[in-house]
Amino acid sequence: MILTDAIRQIRRQVADLHAELPRNELVVWTAGNVSARVPGADLLVIKPSGVRYDEITADNMVVTDLEGNLVDGELSPSSDTAAHAYVYKHLPHVGGVVHTHSTYATAWSARGEAIPCVLTMIADEFGGEIPIGPFALIGDDSIGRGIVETLEGHRSPAVLMRNHGVFTVGATAKAAVKAAVMCEDVARTVHISRQLGEPVRIAQPDIDALYDRYQHAYGQESIR
């Protein structure tokens, strides 16, 4: 009963968080997804495949195991489920994963280029550059492997998967959504800056100081 109640609550949270993606112009049509780990179980909740955002409800969220197999739900899981599952299996601190094809951040991924740390907002949220991950085909855990391999060497909660789009992680699904919103915002700003000239990178000691302050002293209550 406790686990059933937890899944019901997470389904509702994940469904609600999906509304943030079109609201922040991070997705179009049915692209993108949010997932959340089910605490105390090797399960995740994720959006079903091919469902439009105005049709998303708590009831049509699906539950899978960490192999991507459907455990509960009437619809097929997202085509990105294997990638999400791989992340949860190999990064135990992650409680939420988000995938978008947001315009500016995905443009950086199409160039195969990391977003340099040239803004205090990047230092705050990402702790350095937003890294570029490898190209990987959709359908198995290849994307998940690329995400894990890339993020294990960075403080960033976001990775730009080459020629694909953005994946973000967080201690909660809400934190992962926030990282996706922030990633697109800084990707746009740095892109515009490069039209004016070469952006000035922030020195590493200042990045470290900014990141430490933001992670441990900023705000009233951390969502991480």
mmCIF file of the C-alpha atoms, coordinates in Angstrom:
data_MODEL
# 
_entry.id   MODEL 
# 
loop_
_atom_site.group_PDB 
_atom_site.id 
_atom_site.type_symbol 
_atom_site.label_atom_id 
_atom_site.label_alt_id 
_atom_site.label_comp_id 
_atom_site.label_asym_id 
_atom_site.label_entity_id 
_atom_site.label_seq_id 
_atom_site.pdbx_PDB_ins_code 
_atom_site.Cartn_x 
_atom_site.Cartn_y 
_atom_site.Cartn_z 
_atom_site.occupancy 
_atom_site.B_iso_or_equiv 
_atom_site.pdbx_formal_charge 
_atom_site.auth_seq_id 
_atom_site.auth_comp_id 
_atom_site.auth_asym_id 
_atom_site.auth_atom_id 
_atom_site.pdbx_PDB_model_num 
ATOM 1   C CA . MET A 1 1   ? 0.000  0.000  0.000   1.00 0.00 ? 1   MET A CA 1 
ATOM 2   C CA . ILE A 1 2   ? 2.830  2.427  0.871   1.00 0.00 ? 2   ILE A CA 1 
ATOM 3   C CA . LEU A 1 3   ? 4.559  1.810  -2.477  1.00 0.00 ? 3   LEU A CA 1 
ATOM 4   C CA . THR A 1 4   ? 1.251  2.145  -4.349  1.00 0.00 ? 4   THR A CA 1 
ATOM 5   C CA . ASP A 1 5   ? 0.628  5.492  -2.652  1.00 0.00 ? 5   ASP A CA 1 
ATOM 6   C CA . ALA A 1 6   ? 4.145  6.661  -3.508  1.00 0.00 ? 6   ALA A CA 1 
ATOM 7   C CA . ILE A 1 7   ? 3.721  5.737  -7.175  1.00 0.00 ? 7   ILE A CA 1 
ATOM 8   C CA . ARG A 1 8   ? 0.381  7.529  -7.302  1.00 0.00 ? 8   ARG A CA 1 
ATOM 9   C CA . GLN A 1 9   ? 1.979  10.676 -5.886  1.00 0.00 ? 9   GLN A CA 1 
ATOM 10  C CA . ILE A 1 10  ? 4.967  10.511 -8.259  1.00 0.00 ? 10  ILE A CA 1 
ATOM 11  C CA . ARG A 1 11  ? 2.680  9.990  -11.256 1.00 0.00 ? 11  ARG A CA 1 
ATOM 12  C CA . ARG A 1 12  ? 0.905  13.212 -10.319 1.00 0.00 ? 12  ARG A CA 1 
ATOM 13  C CA . GLN A 1 13  ? 4.192  15.101 -9.804  1.00 0.00 ? 13  GLN A CA 1 
ATOM 14  C CA . VAL A 1 14  ? 5.660  13.917 -13.105 1.00 0.00 ? 14  VAL A CA 1 
ATOM 15  C CA . ALA A 1 15  ? 2.481  14.764 -15.003 1.00 0.00 ? 15  ALA A CA 1 
ATOM 16  C CA . ASP A 1 16  ? 2.452  18.268 -13.500 1.00 0.00 ? 16  ASP A CA 1 
ATOM 17  C CA . LEU A 1 17  ? 6.128  18.849 -14.267 1.00 0.00 ? 17  LEU A CA 1 
ATOM 18  C CA . HIS A 1 18  ? 5.605  18.014 -17.939 1.00 0.00 ? 18  HIS A CA 1 
ATOM 19  C CA . ALA A 1 19  ? 3.584  21.226 -18.208 1.00 0.00 ? 19  ALA A CA 1 
ATOM 20  C CA . GLU A 1 20  ? 6.766  23.205 -17.488 1.00 0.00 ? 20  GLU A CA 1 
ATOM 21  C CA . LEU A 1 21  ? 8.403  22.033 -20.725 1.00 0.00 ? 21  LEU A CA 1 
ATOM 22  C CA . PRO A 1 22  ? 6.017  23.694 -23.235 1.00 0.00 ? 22  PRO A CA 1 
ATOM 23  C CA . ARG A 1 23  ? 5.479  26.590 -20.802 1.00 0.00 ? 23  ARG A CA 1 
ATOM 24  C CA . ASN A 1 24  ? 9.205  27.347 -21.018 1.00 0.00 ? 24  ASN A CA 1 
ATOM 25  C CA . GLU A 1 25  ? 9.323  26.609 -24.774 1.00 0.00 ? 25  GLU A CA 1 
ATOM 26  C CA . LEU A 1 26  ? 11.626 23.620 -24.362 1.00 0.00 ? 26  LEU A CA 1 
ATOM 27  C CA . VAL A 1 27  ? 9.604  21.166 -26.498 1.00 0.00 ? 27  VAL A CA 1 
ATOM 28  C CA . VAL A 1 28  ? 7.233  20.955 -29.451 1.00 0.00 ? 28  VAL A CA 1 
ATOM 29  C CA . TRP A 1 29  ? 4.441  18.475 -30.239 1.00 0.00 ? 29  TRP A CA 1 
ATOM 30  C CA . THR A 1 30  ? 5.250  15.225 -28.367 1.00 0.00 ? 30  THR A CA 1 
ATOM 31  C CA . ALA A 1 31  ? 9.037  15.590 -28.058 1.00 0.00 ? 31  ALA A CA 1 
ATOM 32  C CA . GLY A 1 32  ? 10.762 15.471 -24.695 1.00 0.00 ? 32  GLY A CA 1 
ATOM 33  C CA . ASN A 1 33  ? 9.990  13.824 -21.382 1.00 0.00 ? 33  ASN A CA 1 
ATOM 34  C CA . VAL A 1 34  ? 10.330 13.967 -17.602 1.00 0.00 ? 34  VAL A CA 1 
ATOM 35  C CA . SER A 1 35  ? 10.878 10.979 -15.353 1.00 0.00 ? 35  SER A CA 1 
ATOM 36  C CA . ALA A 1 36  ? 11.272 10.396 -11.625 1.00 0.00 ? 36  ALA A CA 1 
ATOM 37  C CA . ARG A 1 37  ? 12.764 7.575  -9.601  1.00 0.00 ? 37  ARG A CA 1 
ATOM 38  C CA . VAL A 1 38  ? 10.419 5.730  -7.239  1.00 0.00 ? 38  VAL A CA 1 
ATOM 39  C CA . PRO A 1 39  ? 12.190 5.850  -3.836  1.00 0.00 ? 39  PRO A CA 1 
ATOM 40  C CA . GLY A 1 40  ? 12.829 2.480  -2.284  1.00 0.00 ? 40  GLY A CA 1 
ATOM 41  C CA . ALA A 1 41  ? 12.191 0.527  -5.468  1.00 0.00 ? 41  ALA A CA 1 
ATOM 42  C CA . ASP A 1 42  ? 14.002 -0.131 -8.745  1.00 0.00 ? 42  ASP A CA 1 
ATOM 43  C CA . LEU A 1 43  ? 11.259 1.691  -10.639 1.00 0.00 ? 43  LEU A CA 1 
ATOM 44  C CA . LEU A 1 44  ? 10.716 4.954  -12.495 1.00 0.00 ? 44  LEU A CA 1 
ATOM 45  C CA . VAL A 1 45  ? 7.708  6.941  -13.687 1.00 0.00 ? 45  VAL A CA 1 
ATOM 46  C CA . ILE A 1 46  ? 7.840  8.470  -17.167 1.00 0.00 ? 46  ILE A CA 1 
ATOM 47  C CA . LYS A 1 47  ? 5.676  9.946  -19.920 1.00 0.00 ? 47  LYS A CA 1 
ATOM 48  C CA . PRO A 1 48  ? 4.183  7.478  -22.410 1.00 0.00 ? 48  PRO A CA 1 
ATOM 49  C CA . SER A 1 49  ? 5.410  7.538  -25.990 1.00 0.00 ? 49  SER A CA 1 
ATOM 50  C CA . GLY A 1 50  ? 3.831  9.916  -28.495 1.00 0.00 ? 50  GLY A CA 1 
ATOM 51  C CA . VAL A 1 51  ? 1.329  11.574 -26.134 1.00 0.00 ? 51  VAL A CA 1 
ATOM 52  C CA . ARG A 1 52  ? 0.778  15.302 -26.612 1.00 0.00 ? 52  ARG A CA 1 
ATOM 53  C CA . TYR A 1 53  ? 1.373  17.568 -23.654 1.00 0.00 ? 53  TYR A CA 1 
ATOM 54  C CA . ASP A 1 54  ? -2.249 18.705 -23.391 1.00 0.00 ? 54  ASP A CA 1 
ATOM 55  C CA . GLU A 1 55  ? -3.253 15.038 -23.073 1.00 0.00 ? 55  GLU A CA 1 
ATOM 56  C CA . ILE A 1 56  ? -0.878 14.182 -20.234 1.00 0.00 ? 56  ILE A CA 1 
ATOM 57  C CA . THR A 1 57  ? -2.508 13.119 -16.972 1.00 0.00 ? 57  THR A CA 1 
ATOM 58  C CA . ALA A 1 58  ? -1.330 11.389 -13.827 1.00 0.00 ? 58  ALA A CA 1 
ATOM 59  C CA . ASP A 1 59  ? -3.291 8.308  -14.862 1.00 0.00 ? 59  ASP A CA 1 
ATOM 60  C CA . ASN A 1 60  ? -1.521 7.861  -18.193 1.00 0.00 ? 60  ASN A CA 1 
ATOM 61  C CA . MET A 1 61  ? 1.987  8.118  -16.770 1.00 0.00 ? 61  MET A CA 1 
ATOM 62  C CA . VAL A 1 62  ? 3.706  4.733  -16.958 1.00 0.00 ? 62  VAL A CA 1 
ATOM 63  C CA . VAL A 1 63  ? 5.904  2.815  -14.515 1.00 0.00 ? 63  VAL A CA 1 
ATOM 64  C CA . THR A 1 64  ? 8.900  0.769  -15.654 1.00 0.00 ? 64  THR A CA 1 
ATOM 65  C CA . ASP A 1 65  ? 11.719 -1.091 -13.997 1.00 0.00 ? 65  ASP A CA 1 
ATOM 66  C CA . LEU A 1 66  ? 15.354 -0.043 -14.404 1.00 0.00 ? 66  LEU A CA 1 
ATOM 67  C CA . GLU A 1 67  ? 15.650 -2.236 -17.488 1.00 0.00 ? 67  GLU A CA 1 
ATOM 68  C CA . GLY A 1 68  ? 12.944 -0.162 -19.168 1.00 0.00 ? 68  GLY A CA 1 
ATOM 69  C CA . ASN A 1 69  ? 10.305 -2.904 -18.941 1.00 0.00 ? 69  ASN A CA 1 
ATOM 70  C CA . LEU A 1 70  ? 6.698  -1.791 -18.438 1.00 0.00 ? 70  LEU A CA 1 
ATOM 71  C CA . VAL A 1 71  ? 5.503  -2.551 -14.917 1.00 0.00 ? 71  VAL A CA 1 
ATOM 72  C CA . ASP A 1 72  ? 2.291  -0.570 -14.722 1.00 0.00 ? 72  ASP A CA 1 
ATOM 73  C CA . GLY A 1 73  ? 0.307  1.498  -17.199 1.00 0.00 ? 73  GLY A CA 1 
ATOM 74  C CA . GLU A 1 74  ? -1.825 1.036  -20.295 1.00 0.00 ? 74  GLU A CA 1 
ATOM 75  C CA . LEU A 1 75  ? 0.433  2.862  -22.792 1.00 0.00 ? 75  LEU A CA 1 
ATOM 76  C CA . SER A 1 76  ? 3.915  2.199  -24.159 1.00 0.00 ? 76  SER A CA 1 
ATOM 77  C CA . PRO A 1 77  ? 6.726  4.005  -22.329 1.00 0.00 ? 77  PRO A CA 1 
ATOM 78  C CA . SER A 1 78  ? 8.681  6.845  -23.924 1.00 0.00 ? 78  SER A CA 1 
ATOM 79  C CA . SER A 1 79  ? 11.245 5.821  -26.531 1.00 0.00 ? 79  SER A CA 1 
ATOM 80  C CA . ASP A 1 80  ? 13.847 7.388  -24.222 1.00 0.00 ? 80  ASP A CA 1 
ATOM 81  C CA . THR A 1 81  ? 12.985 5.128  -21.287 1.00 0.00 ? 81  THR A CA 1 
ATOM 82  C CA . ALA A 1 82  ? 16.093 2.956  -21.683 1.00 0.00 ? 82  ALA A CA 1 
ATOM 83  C CA . ALA A 1 83  ? 18.289 6.062  -21.421 1.00 0.00 ? 83  ALA A CA 1 
ATOM 84  C CA . HIS A 1 84  ? 16.510 7.276  -18.281 1.00 0.00 ? 84  HIS A CA 1 
ATOM 85  C CA . ALA A 1 85  ? 16.659 3.803  -16.738 1.00 0.00 ? 85  ALA A CA 1 
ATOM 86  C CA . TYR A 1 86  ? 20.397 3.509  -17.379 1.00 0.00 ? 86  TYR A CA 1 
ATOM 87  C CA . VAL A 1 87  ? 20.987 6.838  -15.642 1.00 0.00 ? 87  VAL A CA 1 
ATOM 88  C CA . TYR A 1 88  ? 19.025 5.781  -12.557 1.00 0.00 ? 88  TYR A CA 1 
ATOM 89  C CA . LYS A 1 89  ? 20.806 2.427  -12.441 1.00 0.00 ? 89  LYS A CA 1 
ATOM 90  C CA . HIS A 1 90  ? 24.289 3.955  -12.563 1.00 0.00 ? 90  HIS A CA 1 
ATOM 91  C CA . LEU A 1 91  ? 23.834 7.319  -10.798 1.00 0.00 ? 91  LEU A CA 1 
ATOM 92  C CA . PRO A 1 92  ? 22.112 6.509  -7.500  1.00 0.00 ? 92  PRO A CA 1 
ATOM 93  C CA . HIS A 1 93  ? 22.038 10.177 -6.403  1.00 0.00 ? 93  HIS A CA 1 
ATOM 94  C CA . VAL A 1 94  ? 19.765 11.058 -9.342  1.00 0.00 ? 94  VAL A CA 1 
ATOM 95  C CA . GLY A 1 95  ? 16.046 11.237 -8.597  1.00 0.00 ? 95  GLY A CA 1 
ATOM 96  C CA . GLY A 1 96  ? 14.831 12.898 -11.798 1.00 0.00 ? 96  GLY A CA 1 
ATOM 97  C CA . VAL A 1 97  ? 15.775 13.030 -15.493 1.00 0.00 ? 97  VAL A CA 1 
ATOM 98  C CA . VAL A 1 98  ? 14.550 15.408 -18.205 1.00 0.00 ? 98  VAL A CA 1 
ATOM 99  C CA . HIS A 1 99  ? 15.045 15.333 -21.969 1.00 0.00 ? 99  HIS A CA 1 
ATOM 100 C CA . THR A 1 100 ? 14.314 18.225 -24.335 1.00 0.00 ? 100 THR A CA 1 
ATOM 101 C CA . HIS A 1 101 ? 15.161 19.416 -27.826 1.00 0.00 ? 101 HIS A CA 1 
ATOM 102 C CA . SER A 1 102 ? 15.138 23.065 -26.752 1.00 0.00 ? 102 SER A CA 1 
ATOM 103 C CA . THR A 1 103 ? 16.228 25.272 -29.650 1.00 0.00 ? 103 THR A CA 1 
ATOM 104 C CA . TYR A 1 104 ? 19.387 27.032 -28.530 1.00 0.00 ? 104 TYR A CA 1 
ATOM 105 C CA . ALA A 1 105 ? 20.871 24.249 -26.412 1.00 0.00 ? 105 ALA A CA 1 
ATOM 106 C CA . THR A 1 106 ? 20.180 21.736 -29.171 1.00 0.00 ? 106 THR A CA 1 
ATOM 107 C CA . ALA A 1 107 ? 21.878 24.067 -31.659 1.00 0.00 ? 107 ALA A CA 1 
ATOM 108 C CA . TRP A 1 108 ? 25.025 23.787 -29.536 1.00 0.00 ? 108 TRP A CA 1 
ATOM 109 C CA . SER A 1 109 ? 24.656 19.993 -29.584 1.00 0.00 ? 109 SER A CA 1 
ATOM 110 C CA . ALA A 1 110 ? 24.366 20.077 -33.386 1.00 0.00 ? 110 ALA A CA 1 
ATOM 111 C CA . ARG A 1 111 ? 27.726 21.858 -33.464 1.00 0.00 ? 111 ARG A CA 1 
ATOM 112 C CA . GLY A 1 112 ? 29.174 19.257 -31.106 1.00 0.00 ? 112 GLY A CA 1 
ATOM 113 C CA . GLU A 1 113 ? 30.306 22.055 -28.841 1.00 0.00 ? 113 GLU A CA 1 
ATOM 114 C CA . ALA A 1 114 ? 30.140 22.507 -25.070 1.00 0.00 ? 114 ALA A CA 1 
ATOM 115 C CA . ILE A 1 115 ? 28.657 25.743 -23.747 1.00 0.00 ? 115 ILE A CA 1 
ATOM 116 C CA . PRO A 1 116 ? 31.596 27.608 -22.138 1.00 0.00 ? 116 PRO A CA 1 
ATOM 117 C CA . CYS A 1 117 ? 31.348 29.020 -18.634 1.00 0.00 ? 117 CYS A CA 1 
ATOM 118 C CA . VAL A 1 118 ? 31.127 32.706 -19.512 1.00 0.00 ? 118 VAL A CA 1 
ATOM 119 C CA . LEU A 1 119 ? 28.193 33.702 -17.268 1.00 0.00 ? 119 LEU A CA 1 
ATOM 120 C CA . THR A 1 120 ? 27.831 33.667 -13.511 1.00 0.00 ? 120 THR A CA 1 
ATOM 121 C CA . MET A 1 121 ? 24.541 31.797 -14.038 1.00 0.00 ? 121 MET A CA 1 
ATOM 122 C CA . ILE A 1 122 ? 26.443 28.976 -15.723 1.00 0.00 ? 122 ILE A CA 1 
ATOM 123 C CA . ALA A 1 123 ? 28.943 28.847 -12.862 1.00 0.00 ? 123 ALA A CA 1 
ATOM 124 C CA . ASP A 1 124 ? 26.102 28.886 -10.315 1.00 0.00 ? 124 ASP A CA 1 
ATOM 125 C CA . GLU A 1 125 ? 23.951 26.142 -11.784 1.00 0.00 ? 125 GLU A CA 1 
ATOM 126 C CA . PHE A 1 126 ? 26.392 24.021 -13.781 1.00 0.00 ? 126 PHE A CA 1 
ATOM 127 C CA . GLY A 1 127 ? 29.720 24.495 -12.000 1.00 0.00 ? 127 GLY A CA 1 
ATOM 128 C CA . GLY A 1 128 ? 31.598 25.001 -15.262 1.00 0.00 ? 128 GLY A CA 1 
ATOM 129 C CA . GLU A 1 129 ? 30.955 24.388 -18.937 1.00 0.00 ? 129 GLU A CA 1 
ATOM 130 C CA . ILE A 1 130 ? 27.880 22.464 -20.017 1.00 0.00 ? 130 ILE A CA 1 
ATOM 131 C CA . PRO A 1 131 ? 29.537 19.421 -21.589 1.00 0.00 ? 131 PRO A CA 1 
ATOM 132 C CA . ILE A 1 132 ? 28.916 17.772 -24.915 1.00 0.00 ? 132 ILE A CA 1 
ATOM 133 C CA . GLY A 1 133 ? 28.179 14.057 -24.914 1.00 0.00 ? 133 GLY A CA 1 
ATOM 134 C CA . PRO A 1 134 ? 28.692 11.524 -27.711 1.00 0.00 ? 134 PRO A CA 1 
ATOM 135 C CA . PHE A 1 135 ? 26.365 10.760 -30.580 1.00 0.00 ? 135 PHE A CA 1 
ATOM 136 C CA . ALA A 1 136 ? 24.152 7.763  -29.826 1.00 0.00 ? 136 ALA A CA 1 
ATOM 137 C CA . LEU A 1 137 ? 21.175 6.123  -31.493 1.00 0.00 ? 137 LEU A CA 1 
ATOM 138 C CA . ILE A 1 138 ? 17.751 6.045  -29.822 1.00 0.00 ? 138 ILE A CA 1 
ATOM 139 C CA . GLY A 1 139 ? 16.149 2.792  -28.734 1.00 0.00 ? 139 GLY A CA 1 
ATOM 140 C CA . ASP A 1 140 ? 18.542 1.129  -26.307 1.00 0.00 ? 140 ASP A CA 1 
ATOM 141 C CA . ASP A 1 141 ? 20.741 2.274  -23.431 1.00 0.00 ? 141 ASP A CA 1 
ATOM 142 C CA . SER A 1 142 ? 23.414 3.870  -25.679 1.00 0.00 ? 142 SER A CA 1 
ATOM 143 C CA . ILE A 1 143 ? 22.215 7.389  -24.868 1.00 0.00 ? 143 ILE A CA 1 
ATOM 144 C CA . GLY A 1 144 ? 22.156 6.567  -21.164 1.00 0.00 ? 144 GLY A CA 1 
ATOM 145 C CA . ARG A 1 145 ? 25.722 5.315  -21.356 1.00 0.00 ? 145 ARG A CA 1 
ATOM 146 C CA . GLY A 1 146 ? 26.806 8.557  -23.010 1.00 0.00 ? 146 GLY A CA 1 
ATOM 147 C CA . ILE A 1 147 ? 25.025 10.646 -20.386 1.00 0.00 ? 147 ILE A CA 1 
ATOM 148 C CA . VAL A 1 148 ? 26.607 8.779  -17.477 1.00 0.00 ? 148 VAL A CA 1 
ATOM 149 C CA . GLU A 1 149 ? 30.094 8.709  -18.984 1.00 0.00 ? 149 GLU A CA 1 
ATOM 150 C CA . THR A 1 150 ? 29.956 12.460 -19.640 1.00 0.00 ? 150 THR A CA 1 
ATOM 151 C CA . LEU A 1 151 ? 28.409 13.655 -16.390 1.00 0.00 ? 151 LEU A CA 1 
ATOM 152 C CA . GLU A 1 152 ? 30.681 11.513 -14.198 1.00 0.00 ? 152 GLU A CA 1 
ATOM 153 C CA . GLY A 1 153 ? 33.494 13.934 -15.029 1.00 0.00 ? 153 GLY A CA 1 
ATOM 154 C CA . HIS A 1 154 ? 31.504 17.150 -14.517 1.00 0.00 ? 154 HIS A CA 1 
ATOM 155 C CA . ARG A 1 155 ? 29.544 19.037 -11.879 1.00 0.00 ? 155 ARG A CA 1 
ATOM 156 C CA . SER A 1 156 ? 26.992 19.942 -14.544 1.00 0.00 ? 156 SER A CA 1 
ATOM 157 C CA . PRO A 1 157 ? 23.473 18.523 -14.198 1.00 0.00 ? 157 PRO A CA 1 
ATOM 158 C CA . ALA A 1 158 ? 23.084 18.952 -17.978 1.00 0.00 ? 158 ALA A CA 1 
ATOM 159 C CA . VAL A 1 159 ? 24.689 17.285 -20.974 1.00 0.00 ? 159 VAL A CA 1 
ATOM 160 C CA . LEU A 1 160 ? 24.256 18.181 -24.636 1.00 0.00 ? 160 LEU A CA 1 
ATOM 161 C CA . MET A 1 161 ? 24.071 14.876 -26.491 1.00 0.00 ? 161 MET A CA 1 
ATOM 162 C CA . ARG A 1 162 ? 25.650 15.488 -29.893 1.00 0.00 ? 162 ARG A CA 1 
ATOM 163 C CA . ASN A 1 163 ? 23.193 15.958 -32.782 1.00 0.00 ? 163 ASN A CA 1 
ATOM 164 C CA . HIS A 1 164 ? 20.298 15.157 -30.448 1.00 0.00 ? 164 HIS A CA 1 
ATOM 165 C CA . GLY A 1 165 ? 19.376 17.421 -27.561 1.00 0.00 ? 165 GLY A CA 1 
ATOM 166 C CA . VAL A 1 166 ? 19.571 18.074 -23.848 1.00 0.00 ? 166 VAL A CA 1 
ATOM 167 C CA . PHE A 1 167 ? 19.432 15.658 -20.924 1.00 0.00 ? 167 PHE A CA 1 
ATOM 168 C CA . THR A 1 168 ? 19.398 16.991 -17.369 1.00 0.00 ? 168 THR A CA 1 
ATOM 169 C CA . VAL A 1 169 ? 19.463 15.258 -14.009 1.00 0.00 ? 169 VAL A CA 1 
ATOM 170 C CA . GLY A 1 170 ? 18.659 16.272 -10.455 1.00 0.00 ? 170 GLY A CA 1 
ATOM 171 C CA . ALA A 1 171 ? 18.088 14.978 -6.964  1.00 0.00 ? 171 ALA A CA 1 
ATOM 172 C CA . THR A 1 172 ? 14.408 15.419 -7.819  1.00 0.00 ? 172 THR A CA 1 
ATOM 173 C CA . ALA A 1 173 ? 12.470 15.653 -11.066 1.00 0.00 ? 173 ALA A CA 1 
ATOM 174 C CA . LYS A 1 174 ? 11.756 19.307 -10.246 1.00 0.00 ? 174 LYS A CA 1 
ATOM 175 C CA . ALA A 1 175 ? 15.485 20.027 -9.986  1.00 0.00 ? 175 ALA A CA 1 
ATOM 176 C CA . ALA A 1 176 ? 16.074 18.338 -13.339 1.00 0.00 ? 176 ALA A CA 1 
ATOM 177 C CA . VAL A 1 177 ? 13.345 20.482 -14.935 1.00 0.00 ? 177 VAL A CA 1 
ATOM 178 C CA . LYS A 1 178 ? 14.942 23.601 -13.480 1.00 0.00 ? 178 LYS A CA 1 
ATOM 179 C CA . ALA A 1 179 ? 18.306 22.590 -14.957 1.00 0.00 ? 179 ALA A CA 1 
ATOM 180 C CA . ALA A 1 180 ? 16.673 22.137 -18.380 1.00 0.00 ? 180 ALA A CA 1 
ATOM 181 C CA . VAL A 1 181 ? 15.112 25.607 -18.199 1.00 0.00 ? 181 VAL A CA 1 
ATOM 182 C CA . MET A 1 182 ? 18.404 27.177 -17.112 1.00 0.00 ? 182 MET A CA 1 
ATOM 183 C CA . CYS A 1 183 ? 20.353 25.305 -19.784 1.00 0.00 ? 183 CYS A CA 1 
ATOM 184 C CA . GLU A 1 184 ? 18.219 26.736 -22.577 1.00 0.00 ? 184 GLU A CA 1 
ATOM 185 C CA . ASP A 1 185 ? 18.382 30.235 -21.125 1.00 0.00 ? 185 ASP A CA 1 
ATOM 186 C CA . VAL A 1 186 ? 22.183 30.331 -20.944 1.00 0.00 ? 186 VAL A CA 1 
ATOM 187 C CA . ALA A 1 187 ? 22.546 28.592 -24.320 1.00 0.00 ? 187 ALA A CA 1 
ATOM 188 C CA . ARG A 1 188 ? 20.562 31.433 -25.891 1.00 0.00 ? 188 ARG A CA 1 
ATOM 189 C CA . THR A 1 189 ? 22.515 34.158 -24.101 1.00 0.00 ? 189 THR A CA 1 
ATOM 190 C CA . VAL A 1 190 ? 25.916 32.726 -24.984 1.00 0.00 ? 190 VAL A CA 1 
ATOM 191 C CA . HIS A 1 191 ? 24.833 32.243 -28.597 1.00 0.00 ? 191 HIS A CA 1 
ATOM 192 C CA . ILE A 1 192 ? 23.842 35.910 -28.806 1.00 0.00 ? 192 ILE A CA 1 
ATOM 193 C CA . SER A 1 193 ? 27.082 36.936 -27.122 1.00 0.00 ? 193 SER A CA 1 
ATOM 194 C CA . ARG A 1 194 ? 29.071 35.100 -29.764 1.00 0.00 ? 194 ARG A CA 1 
ATOM 195 C CA . GLN A 1 195 ? 27.384 37.152 -32.472 1.00 0.00 ? 195 GLN A CA 1 
ATOM 196 C CA . LEU A 1 196 ? 29.005 40.216 -30.900 1.00 0.00 ? 196 LEU A CA 1 
ATOM 197 C CA . GLY A 1 197 ? 32.450 38.698 -30.384 1.00 0.00 ? 197 GLY A CA 1 
ATOM 198 C CA . GLU A 1 198 ? 34.238 36.084 -28.312 1.00 0.00 ? 198 GLU A CA 1 
ATOM 199 C CA . PRO A 1 199 ? 32.709 35.750 -24.810 1.00 0.00 ? 199 PRO A CA 1 
ATOM 200 C CA . VAL A 1 200 ? 35.095 36.168 -21.870 1.00 0.00 ? 200 VAL A CA 1 
ATOM 201 C CA . ARG A 1 201 ? 35.490 33.002 -19.847 1.00 0.00 ? 201 ARG A CA 1 
ATOM 202 C CA . ILE A 1 202 ? 35.297 33.111 -16.046 1.00 0.00 ? 202 ILE A CA 1 
ATOM 203 C CA . ALA A 1 203 ? 38.441 32.088 -14.169 1.00 0.00 ? 203 ALA A CA 1 
ATOM 204 C CA . GLN A 1 204 ? 38.251 28.659 -12.510 1.00 0.00 ? 204 GLN A CA 1 
ATOM 205 C CA . PRO A 1 205 ? 38.683 29.946 -8.904  1.00 0.00 ? 205 PRO A CA 1 
ATOM 206 C CA . ASP A 1 206 ? 35.748 32.316 -9.455  1.00 0.00 ? 206 ASP A CA 1 
ATOM 207 C CA . ILE A 1 207 ? 33.657 29.501 -10.964 1.00 0.00 ? 207 ILE A CA 1 
ATOM 208 C CA . ASP A 1 208 ? 34.359 27.393 -7.883  1.00 0.00 ? 208 ASP A CA 1 
ATOM 209 C CA . ALA A 1 209 ? 33.422 30.230 -5.521  1.00 0.00 ? 209 ALA A CA 1 
ATOM 210 C CA . LEU A 1 210 ? 30.218 31.044 -7.417  1.00 0.00 ? 210 LEU A CA 1 
ATOM 211 C CA . TYR A 1 211 ? 29.177 27.386 -7.562  1.00 0.00 ? 211 TYR A CA 1 
ATOM 212 C CA . ASP A 1 212 ? 29.816 26.826 -3.865  1.00 0.00 ? 212 ASP A CA 1 
ATOM 213 C CA . ARG A 1 213 ? 27.824 29.904 -2.868  1.00 0.00 ? 213 ARG A CA 1 
ATOM 214 C CA . TYR A 1 214 ? 24.871 29.068 -5.104  1.00 0.00 ? 214 TYR A CA 1 
ATOM 215 C CA . GLN A 1 215 ? 24.722 25.428 -4.059  1.00 0.00 ? 215 GLN A CA 1 
ATOM 216 C CA . HIS A 1 216 ? 25.046 26.051 -0.326  1.00 0.00 ? 216 HIS A CA 1 
ATOM 217 C CA . ALA A 1 217 ? 23.994 29.604 0.526   1.00 0.00 ? 217 ALA A CA 1 
ATOM 218 C CA . TYR A 1 218 ? 21.593 30.939 -2.112  1.00 0.00 ? 218 TYR A CA 1 
ATOM 219 C CA . GLY A 1 219 ? 17.829 31.116 -1.570  1.00 0.00 ? 219 GLY A CA 1 
ATOM 220 C CA . GLN A 1 220 ? 15.524 30.015 1.219   1.00 0.00 ? 220 GLN A CA 1 
ATOM 221 C CA . GLU A 1 221 ? 15.285 26.288 0.569   1.00 0.00 ? 221 GLU A CA 1 
ATOM 222 C CA . SER A 1 222 ? 17.150 24.227 -1.988  1.00 0.00 ? 222 SER A CA 1 
ATOM 223 C CA . ILE A 1 223 ? 15.090 22.175 -4.473  1.00 0.00 ? 223 ILE A CA 1 
ATOM 224 C CA . ARG A 1 224 ? 18.035 19.867 -5.123  1.00 0.00 ? 224 ARG A CA 1 
# 
